[in-house]
Amino acid sequence: METKWLEDFISLAETRSFSRSAELRHVTQPAFSRRIQSLEAWLGADLIDRTSYPTRLTPAGEVFYEQALEMLGQINNARALLRGKRPTAQTTVDFAVPHTLSLTFMPKWMTELEEGFGTLRTRLIALNVHDAVMTMVEGGCDLLLCYHHPRQPVQLDASRYEMLTLGNEALRAYSRCDRSGTPQFLLPGSAKSPLPFLSYTSNAYLGRMVELILSDAKRPLHLEKRYETDMAEGLKMMALEGHGVVFLPESAVTREVRQKQLARADGGQSGWEVNMEIRLYRERPTSQRPGKPIVSRLWDYLVQRSQAQTKVRARKRKDAA
């Protein structure tokens, strides 16, 4: 049995919808259904009453739901206990970070952080957005760094988790360019000559951001998918070879744009981009789960710095007025 089967079943028991749970678990509905069937086969019992709508648990499913919650809790507690016994566990800050931010935002931010806060011992867990969020929920990290957009929000209970906004990131279209900065491909393309499109997979967070751009575009984009992966860095390398247009976070292409290897494929026009927040989360300390002292000190520092930056911005706006 796999732990993800338990997580799938708990999600289904709570949403009572295969399609909604598949969306939340970031898998296709057929793949999600197969995983539920695998769990039922392992248990030797039907957990879901498939003759009813909306989805309903069988009596065996109702019993197993409580057991599944308990098993997951025991697994997570055991992991937290063993990690806590590592010699450096209490002095190391564990970050869960999506792959793109781990390569673009994280290194520069850590430099700024150590200049103000001091030297940190850190451990970075690079994952996709969904798995990074689940790592936070399951107690596998101290801090979660991720993107956020109101139409694709990170589903974390505000009563349990604290949040700080660290910055903003624009997601735009880029293409290989010549030495003069002229892009090889320029939006919007045409129905007769669609532009070769380097795409994220449907379960990638940035892929869902691109879908928002395409659905909201006042002028339709004519794109023909040529390549697909869930890794922004992989798409960037394909774009550098001239294989097509790609939507990338601005911080991921700073060097390539400066060196005139890539250029904006939108001609500098707005309307084909989306802005995301870069957020940091932690679980609120409680008497039962106080967290690491180093994490508390770091969080307090970040809160104070954020408040100071807010005051500076407010003063500048007042002076400008």
C-alpha positions, 0 to 999 in steps of 0.5 A: 500500500502507498501513502498517497492512496490513503491521501487520495481516499481521505480527499475523496471521502471529504469532497465526495467527488472524483473529479474535484479530488483528482483536481486537488491531488493534481492527477487525471481523473482516470489515474485517481480512480485507478489509485482508489481501485488499487487501495480497494484491491489491497484492502479486499473491500469496496470503499466507494458506493459507485451506484450513488451520486454524489459519491458516497462511502460504503459502510466499509469506507466509513470505517476505513476513513477513521483508520486512514486518518489515524494511520497517516497521523502515525506515519507523520508523527513517526517521521517528525520524531525521527527527524527531530532526533537528527543531531542538527535537526533543531538548528536547521531550517527545512524549506519546501520550495517548488523547483522554479523558485529553488533555482531563481528566487531562493539563492538571491533571497538567501544572500539577502537574508544572511546579510540581515539575519545572519548565517543560517543552516538550511535544507531545501526540499525541491518539489512541485507546488502541490507536493511542497504544500503537502510537505508543509501540511504533513509536517515535513518542513518548517517553511513553505515558499511558493507562488500564489494567485487568487484564482489558483490559491494555495489551500492552507487554513489561515487559522493554522498557518501564517503567511508573509508575502515576499515579492511578486513575479510576472509570468510572460511569453519569451522566445529566442532572439537575435543580437539586436533583441528581435524575437524569433517568434512574436505573439499572437501568431495566426490561424494559418501560421500558429506559433510553436508552443513549449507547454507545461504539463496540465498538472503543473502550477505554472501550466495552470497560470498559462491557462489563465493567460490564454483564457483571459486574452482579449486577443486570441493566441494561435499556438501549436503545442510542440513540446511539454514538460512540468519543468520551467528550466527544461522549457527555457532550454528548449526556447534557447534552442529556438524550438518555440514560445514559452511562458516563464517567470521573469526571474527565470530569464533575467540573465538570458534577457540581459545577454540577448539570448531571449526576448519577450515574445509579447512585444512589450504589450500587456494582456498576455501575462499574469502576476503571482505573489511569492509567499512564505508559510509556516505552521502557527506555533502552539504549546503542543507544537512550538516549532524550532527556536531558530524558525521563530527567530527567523520568522520574527525577523521577516515580520519586522522587515516586512513591516519596515518595508511597508512603512517605507513604501507608505512614506514614499507614496505620501511624499509623491502625493 
